[in-house]
Amino acid sequence: MNQNIDDEELEDMMMRGPTAREAKTGDHDMMFKALGNPVRRKIIVSIGAFGKSLAEVMEEAGVDRSQLDYQLDFLSKGEYAVVEGDVCRLTDKGLGLLSNI
């Protein structure tokens, strides 16, 4: 089956973004990546349901500031955590991860 797609159709496909199924698959991939990393799991558990200061998370997870920043950046992009000043908290999605650890 050889289906020709013209430039306009291709542009429409690119502009519409991911389908609901593709978006859900992307969410699942991100969740598995978040839970598949032992350092991220320690950070998620350390933050817990009520949030903690960055210093507390570094101490409890046994990571330095650069490692924590890197992992929190990943968790923030996945909408699992937010950092407000010196305090980090899990989002609703992050609490879902916590319940699976």
C-alpha positions as CSV (number, residue, x, y, z in Angstrom):
1,M,0.0,0.0,0.0
2,N,1.6,3.2,-1.1
3,Q,-0.2,6.3,0.1
4,N,1.2,9.6,-1.1
5,I,0.9,12.5,1.3
6,D,1.2,16.0,-0.1
7,D,3.0,18.8,1.7
8,E,-0.3,20.3,3.0
9,E,-1.4,17.1,4.6
10,L,2.0,16.6,6.1
11,E,1.9,20.1,7.6
12,D,-1.6,19.4,9.0
13,M,-0.4,16.2,10.6
14,M,2.5,18.0,12.2
15,M,0.4,20.9,13.5
16,R,-2.3,18.8,15.1
17,G,0.1,17.3,17.6
18,P,-0.1,13.9,19.2
19,T,-3.3,11.9,19.2
20,A,-4.9,11.0,22.6
21,R,-3.3,7.6,22.3
22,E,0.1,8.9,21.5
23,A,-0.1,11.4,24.4
24,K,-1.1,8.6,26.8
25,T,1.7,6.5,25.6
26,G,4.1,9.4,26.1
27,D,2.8,9.8,29.7
28,H,3.3,6.2,30.4
29,D,6.9,6.3,29.0
30,M,7.7,9.3,31.2
31,M,6.2,7.6,34.3
32,F,8.3,4.4,33.7
33,K,11.5,6.6,33.2
34,A,10.7,8.4,36.4
35,L,10.2,5.2,38.4
36,G,12.9,3.3,36.7
37,N,15.7,5.5,38.1
38,P,16.7,4.6,41.7
39,V,17.8,8.2,42.5
40,R,14.5,9.6,41.4
41,R,12.6,7.1,43.5
42,K,14.7,8.2,46.5
43,I,13.9,11.8,45.8
44,I,10.2,11.2,45.3
45,V,10.0,9.3,48.6
46,S,12.0,12.0,50.4
47,I,9.7,14.8,49.1
48,G,6.7,12.8,50.3
49,A,3.2,14.0,50.4
50,F,3.9,17.3,52.2
51,G,7.0,18.5,50.5
52,K,10.5,19.3,51.9
53,S,13.3,21.8,51.6
54,L,15.9,21.1,49.0
55,A,18.5,20.7,51.8
56,E,16.4,18.0,53.5
57,V,15.9,16.1,50.2
58,M,19.6,16.2,49.4
59,E,20.5,14.8,52.8
60,E,17.8,12.1,52.8
61,A,18.3,11.0,49.1
62,G,22.1,11.2,49.5
63,V,22.7,13.4,46.4
64,D,24.5,16.7,45.9
65,R,22.9,19.9,44.6
66,S,23.7,19.3,40.9
67,Q,22.3,15.8,41.0
68,L,19.1,17.0,42.8
69,D,18.7,19.9,40.3
70,Y,19.1,17.5,37.3
71,Q,16.5,15.0,38.7
72,L,14.1,17.7,39.8
73,D,14.3,19.2,36.3
74,F,13.2,15.8,34.9
75,L,10.4,15.5,37.5
76,S,9.3,19.1,36.8
77,K,9.1,18.6,33.0
78,G,7.0,15.5,33.6
79,E,4.8,17.5,35.9
80,Y,5.6,15.3,38.9
81,A,7.2,17.9,41.1
82,V,7.4,21.7,41.5
83,V,10.1,23.8,43.2
84,E,9.0,27.0,44.9
85,G,11.9,28.8,46.3
86,D,13.7,26.4,48.6
87,V,10.8,23.9,48.9
88,C,9.9,21.1,46.5
89,R,6.5,19.4,46.4
90,L,5.0,16.6,44.4
91,T,2.1,17.4,42.1
92,D,-1.0,15.2,41.9
93,K,0.8,13.2,39.2
94,G,3.9,13.0,41.5
95,L,1.7,11.7,44.4
96,G,0.6,9.0,42.0
97,L,4.2,8.0,41.5
98,L,4.8,8.0,45.2
99,S,1.9,5.6,45.7
100,N,3.6,3.2,43.3
101,I,6.9,3.0,45.1
